[in-house]
Amino acid sequence: MTKWEYKIVDHSNSTAMGYSNEETEAFKIEHKDAVHWKYEMSRIELNKLGKESWELISQDGPKQIYLRRQI
């Protein structure tokens, strides 16, 4: 029987993703050519979670993302 660990991630703003105000401003400058910096930040953070074996289950609009990984 497979056991899963679940996680809900808030991607509503940069602070919820773990960035300080200074880090957010630096990110905006670094990714100024991105169509939407918050989307780019969210994508980067999701890729980090994927490297930790988290799988996307569902997304509740742009705010909450539901993930799981096998334990």
HUGI-V211177 format. One record per pair of residues at least 12 apart in sequence whose C-alpha atoms are under 6 Angstrom apart, sorted by sequence separation. I is the first residue (numbers start at 0). J is the second residue. D is the distance in whole Angstrom. If there is no record, write none. Layout:
i,j,d
I,J,D
I,J,D
This chain:
i,j,d
54,66,5
53,66,6
54,67,5
53,67,5
53,68,5
52,68,6
11,62,4
10,62,5
9,62,5
9,63,5
8,63,6
8,64,5
7,64,6
7,65,5
6,65,6
6,66,5
5,66,6
5,67,4
4,67,5
4,68,5
3,68,5
3,69,4
2,69,6
3,70,6
2,70,6
